[in-house]
């Protein structure tokens, strides 16, 4: 078969694989996988409550920039006592002595982005049961689900049966490129609200906007107002309150009388993990008028080690998703600034 014919046969596969799948977050036994809209994927072991966690990440395309790291201790636990990882790791009760020539090594943190070193380490652990610390038997890192997690990453990135696959390796050289990030239009630059506009709009939001479905007493509701354009403003009204989350309502309202208000709803471009619907509640919402960006942050529990965070850009007509992160595992590992991303974007220009 000629080279040109082989290339033509590969084209259908590459076309299908390069069209990125919807973002996902799935659990396989004791491992969680998150892939975003650029097919960048992260797999990590659970639970961080034991203090010992292994994480693997990889970008799509040929420039995959793999990263494998093992950590003992998080920002929730702080530094933990005990010897160094490199001398105290057990694999299925046997001493593990990885070649750390191309690793960054600290007492309780080891990491490598060296492709061959990652492959060599995975060859040792893919079919094992667990990693454990000699000086802390309770610090056990389960490897159950690791192979399935990495196979999913191979599949999402179109690497199955390729030479770069982590699990099901083959002879194919080509892999689909990384999808392009969605581009965000710049926000409008509206005139600031005057003191009179601010006072009148807050009064309007407090007493005249229909918030009959809100459980909060009107006297306890917080109202914020910000300019969207020279003609429109954004009203945020707290509606329901829990132990650590506040659900808000958002309205687009005219800046001059007669005031008219339109309820705003945030709609994701994908269905988030475990849900079939795309509309999203505004939780702990804040608006940065200088950037034209709306932020939400819903904590899964008071510690803030799990939940959902999102960032939206106003383009003059609507709010468009700029970034979405979610951590569904509440295991004392990730703080909100480290939650894995399911959606990222880039500014225009």
C-alpha positions, 0 to 999 in steps of 0.5 A: 500500500502506498504512503498516500493511500495509508494517509487517506485511510487515517484521515477519517479517524483523525477527523473524528478524534480531533473533534473534542468530546464534552468535558467529563468527570468520572470515577473508577474505583479509587481514581477520578478522571477529569477532562476539559474542553481542550481534552486536557485530562487529570487523573488522581487517586482518592482519598486525600484524607489518607495524606498520600495522593498520586496525580497524572495529567496530560495535554492532548496532541503531540505536545502532551506535557505529561506530569506524574506526581506523588504527594504526602500532605496537602494544604489542609493537613499541612506538613506531615511527619515521617521520612522521605517518599523516595526511600519509604514507598511500598508497592503491594508490601514490597519496597519500591525503588523508582529511578528518580534521575529525571524526577524533582525530589522533595521530602514528601513530594516527587514529580516528573514530566519526563516521558520515559520516566512516566512510562517506566513508573506506570509499568511498575504500578498499573497492575498493582493493588496499592502504594503505602508508606513504610512509616505510616501504614494508614497512608495507603494509595489505592491503585484500583481503577488507575488502568481504567482511568488512564485508558479513558484518557487515552480514548478521549485524546485519541491515543488508543493503539498509538505509540503514546498511549499509556495503556493500550499501546500500538504502532500508530504515530499520529494523534489528534491535535489539541482542540482550539480554545473558545475565544471570548469577545472583549466586554463593553466599557460602560460609564460608571453608575452615578450615586443616584442610579445606584440608589434608585436601582437598589431601591427598585431591586429591593421592593419592586422586582418579583422575588416571590420564590425567594425564601429570604425576608426582603429586609435580609436580602443583599442587593448589588448593582453594577453597570453592564452597558451605558443603557443596562445594569446588572442586579444581583439579589440574594434569594436563599441562604444555607450554611455556607452558600447563598443562591442569587438571582440576576436581572438585567435592568435598564439604567433609566426610568421607566425601569424594566427588568429581565431575569438572567439565567446562566446556561453551560455549553455542556451538561456538568457531571452527574446532571442532564441539564445545562442551566446553572444556579448563581451561588455566591455570585460576584460581578467584576464590573472592570472586567465584565466578568461574573464569578460563582463559587458553590462549596460542597461543604464548609471546608471548601475542598469540593464544589463548583466554581465558574467565571462568565464574560459579558459580551454586550448581549449575554454572559458566556462561559469563560471557565468552569472547575469542579471537584466532586470528591470531598476528601481534604485534597483540593482547595478551590483554586486547584479544582480540576477544570472542565472548561477553559477559554482564551481572550480574543486578539 
